[in-house]
Amino acid sequence: MELNKEIPEPIKKQIIKNCSICGKEINFIKAAETEPVIMNLKKKSLISPLSWMGGKDKQWSLIKEELPEKIECWIEPFLGGGSVALHAIDEDSAWSYILNDLNEDLIGFFSAIKKNGPRHYQTHPSLKKIPRTLKEAEILYDNSPEEIRFWIDNILKFNGMPRARWYQSRLEGNYRQSRIERLINASWLLNKKEVALVNSDYVEFVKFYLDIIDLYHLDSSKSPIFFFLDPPYFYSQKNNIYNNHSKIDFTQLKKVIDDIDKSGCKFLLTIDASVEMEELFKDYKIIKKNWKYTSTNRRRDACKTGVELFVKNY
Ligand SMILES: C[S@@+](CC[C@H](N)C(=O)[O-])C[C@H]1O[C@@H](n2cnc3c(N)ncnc32)[C@H](O)[C@@H]1O
């Protein structure tokens, strides 16, 4: 396994050790061809190639305002559609990134596009043509590799929700050249910096890195390790929008966050505002911001303005 020098040595050692323990490959290897592909995204505000429930593409500028000044290692336990991480990589917010999600297919997708690299997708036959009908999309889907199937399936469903069906309106509104460019760009970004993709439950994932920090006495004030947490929305869970797979216990989340705080690392948590969440995180600094939620389960809510809580320990 080839690891880049920029990742602190102790972390690399532990990652290798972890790989052999859990048998999962954590891939730091860059794609063979990562020479700059000239990407010219027309709308830079949209960076994720996926549609994702709770995706934060449009909120990046608000998130950016709240980031710590210096970050060496960016750790993100709830990657989702990857908008925040991709924006952070794009703007060189940190040196290395360790990105996790419980969704195996999602991590499979990002791992594949990272491994194959942008040139592979620039010339890929499955991305040459934009289907006009769902029938054409189905044929393309059947003849595509797994990661492109995941991507086609995702963009044709409302919010990319796994149990939803494909919609002609999604095909017309979403299946565009710019979406293909976002996929190629994401493949390039995942190779631009040191990026590791992990498929694990967030509790286990965070504990693993906190143990490393403790074991090697890593001083987060000298080489800042930062956790960005964007868990599934509290509102959505109360209203059963997520499937069980995505439900989390917020009391447990609070414990995990307290552990991050005790380790000396900085964290930023974003969560939809509610009395319950304000009460739960009252020990930390809470900032409220208005923003437009683009991902809810109901069409009429599609661009609802809401309040988001930014919870942080710095
Ligand atoms: C709100 S989304 C993150 C959105 C992301 N920041 C973006 O901008 O696209 C939350 C993610 O948490 C993941 N998730 C849910 N439960 C989890 C768990 N127990 N451990 C790790 N990830 C989990 C879901 O699969 C989902 O992708």
The ligand as a Gaussian input file, in Angstrom:
#p B3LYP/6-31G(d) Opt

LIG

0 1
 C      -27.172000      14.497000       5.877000
 S      -26.266000      13.214000       5.062000
 C      -24.722000      14.025000       4.847000
 C      -24.822000      15.024000       3.709000
 C      -23.483000      15.549000       3.216000
 N      -22.874000      16.445000       4.166000
 C      -23.654000      16.258000       1.887000
 O      -23.501000      17.492000       1.837000
 O      -23.965000      15.592000       0.908000
 C      -26.059000      12.049000       6.326000
 C      -25.320000      10.762000       5.962000
 O      -25.119000      10.019000       7.167000
 C      -25.062000       8.657000       6.835000
 N      -25.291000       7.862000       8.055000
 C      -26.468000       7.596000       8.681000
 N      -26.261000       6.865000       9.795000
 C      -24.922000       6.676000       9.880000
 C      -24.081000       5.987000      10.812000
 N      -24.591000       5.359000      11.859000
 N      -22.746000       6.003000      10.592000
 C      -22.220000       6.631000       9.510000
 N      -22.965000       7.277000       8.587000
 C      -24.296000       7.307000       8.762000
 C      -26.140000       8.472000       5.790000
 O      -25.854000       7.325000       4.993000
 C      -26.037000       9.808000       5.014000
 O      -25.284000       9.624000       3.857000

